[in-house]
Amino acid sequence: MFQSRTHNCGELRIADAGKSVTLVGWMENVREVGTNFAFVVLRDYYGTTQIVIETEEMMKVIKPLNKETTISVTGTVRERESKNPKLATGDIEVVPEAIEVLGKCRYNSLPFEINKSKEANEDTRLRYRYLDLRNPEVKKNIVLRCNVVAELRKLMTEKGFLEITTPILTSSSPEGARDYLVPARNHPGKFYALPQAPQQFKQLLMTSGFDRYFQIAPCFRDEDARADRTPGEFYQLDMEMAFASQADVLSVLEDVLVPVFEKYGKYDRVSSAPFRHIPYNEALEKYGTDKPDLRIDLEITDITDCVRGCEFGPFKGSVVKAVAVDNFDQGRKWIDKLLADVEVITGNKSCWFRVDENGQLTGGISKFLADFAPALTEKLDLKPGSFVCMAAGKKAAAQKTAGVIRRLVGTRVPGHFDEKQYALCWIVDFPMYELGEESGKLEFCHNPFSMPQGGMKALQEAEGDIEKALAINANQYDLVCNGYESASGAVRNHDPEIMVKAFEMVGLGEDDVKAKFPAMYNAFCYGAPPHAGAAPGVDRLIMLLTGEESIREVITFPMNKTAQDLMMGAPSNVEQKQLDDVHIDIRAEKEE
């Protein structure tokens, strides 16, 4: 006996013929073929079983019921005359002796057909997510998520990591995104913040004497949605190691993640450890992004020197990047679509030329390039049938645009995109500082908690020299898989003196560090171990494993693109008394 049933709906086989069984589940479909004859498909979490109605008594029970009503069926298993090899239970059927209605569906029509819910409008799916999840195709992603999380816990525990939970209500901290704030009822005018990540807590655990920490951590950031990012909350495999180096962290994550990709991934091939290391600046030069999709075999080439003096307007005084592909046989319509798509994605224009059967440059901007053909041919290894698409502008803009060109050309021209694999790499040597676009002053480029390469000496030598400061790299690393950032981490700055000096470089003093990070700064003053960690994103990992294009497909109850929970009606208005309790007044928006 299993709960209120003897078997589940995916369990019965031909060997069970003749048994008396009780099944429970949802009425997925009813097909009447006579006055007192019908086929009912009964579905539960485990599968489906065909129920055959053959009596007037049983038909009276079934006939008034709407699809998706839950019922209990007690009857006898028999071999089917017309078997269905596509179903695990396709060799048998159950002839009922008793049917009990457990939960009646009161609606004659559903918002969508359960087994085709993925074809419905996304907002409708999210509003009726409990129906959407009845679809086995939708449910399997959540099942996979549960299995992957269990596997991650198992592998991390086997490596000596302790699973430790950290607070959800904490203080606001400058993490780079907007905080979700929670008013403190007993402290008028003050607020808790939901953690954008357990960053400070896990570093404090290292100073507390724990050696290896992890958790499947909820993180909260008030940021806009993307296909690969859900608004509001997400989960990550947060981990940290004391007395550890960058190599230690990368080795652990490779040992943990490769088996997960191999066991649960949609594709059979996974990069073997150790993964390739690509410096940040090299990634921008070769791939136009710090999240390169290495399934594409094309690289970007800098042709600035080759076209110096060219009269083509956009090339004058610009950095020029090119992506070349051989054996190109697409027409002008294809090229125009490529250029239009590049402009939509980047806001920048691109240009092109091709090489004819005689080795001459033709089409696009070829008339401007006649004098530069020999240099371009050598630099780009051009052959008859080659196609070249180019981007020009300031260095960062040219890199970004060329990166989009590489991705679009690589995925659209046959033979350059080996899709069915997981191509992983580490992006390393991130710059510690950058010039702010608005301020024009030195700012932290990524993670202010990272240890600068070269430590105190590098910071002292760069003091007062912006160029030297911009040349300082951080001990920071990102894991990239198939064009998605899948993890981010760093060797932490555990030395208070180095931390203060690092913040002084961006115009913040010791008092600012103490004010912004009081617990961590003070803890480091009591003897902190060198430590390092990272945090692979669980939601994005599951998205990659399933091959889904939207991260919402792998989250049980996701918000929509505008951070609304359509099913629960959140965010929602609250009563005035609730606002009074937490000392909040709602300020009406000013009329324009």
Salt bridges, closest charged atoms under 4 A:
ASP16 OD1 - LYS19 NZ 2.83
GLU28 OE1 - ARG43 NH1 3.09
GLU32 OE1 - LYS63 NZ 3.00
ASP44 OD2 - ARG5 NH1 3.82
GLU54 OE2 - ARG78 NH2 2.46
GLU56 OE2 - LYS60 NZ 3.78
GLU68 OE1 - ARG43 NH2 2.71
GLU68 OE1 - ARG134 NH1 2.86
GLU79 OE2 - LYS83 NZ 2.66
GLU93 OE2 - ARG78 NE 2.78
GLU122 OE2 - ARG552 NE 2.99
ASP132 OD2 - ARG125 NH2 3.12
ASP132 OD2 - ARG129 NH1 2.62
GLU137 OE1 - LYS140 NZ 3.05
GLU151 OE1 - LYS263 NZ 3.39
GLU158 OE2 - LYS154 NZ 3.20
GLU163 OE2 - ARG153 NE 2.86
GLU223 OE1 - ARG229 NH1 3.76
ASP228 OD1 - ARG226 NE 3.07
ASP228 OD2 - ARG540 NH2 3.61
ASP238 OD1 - LYS202 NZ 3.11
GLU240 OE1 - LYS202 NZ 3.42
GLU240 OE2 - ARG492 NE 2.85
ASP255 OD2 - LYS159 NZ 3.25
GLU282 OE2 - LYS286 NZ 3.23
GLU285 OE1 - LYS321 NZ 2.82
ASP290 OD1 - LYS291 NZ 3.11
ASP293 OD2 - ARG295 NH2 2.82
ASP297 OD1 - HIS416 ND1 2.79
ASP302 OD2 - LYS321 NZ 2.69
ASP305 OD1 - ARG308 NH2 2.37
GLU311 OE1 - LYS316 NZ 3.29
ASP326 OD2 - LYS383 NZ 3.67
ASP336 OD1 - ARG332 NE 2.93
ASP341 OD2 - LYS337 NZ 2.64
ASP341 OD2 - ARG412 NH2 2.73
GLU343 OE2 - LYS349 NZ 3.24
ASP381 OD2 - LYS383 NZ 3.00
ASP418 OD1 - ARG269 NH2 2.81
GLU463 OE1 - LYS501 NZ 3.34
GLU504 OE1 - LYS501 NZ 3.36
GLU510 OE2 - LYS514 NZ 3.60
ASP539 OD1 - ARG145 NH2 2.83
GLU548 OE2 - LYS118 NZ 3.03
GLU553 OE2 - ARG125 NH1 2.69
ASP581 OD2 - LYS577 NZ 3.34
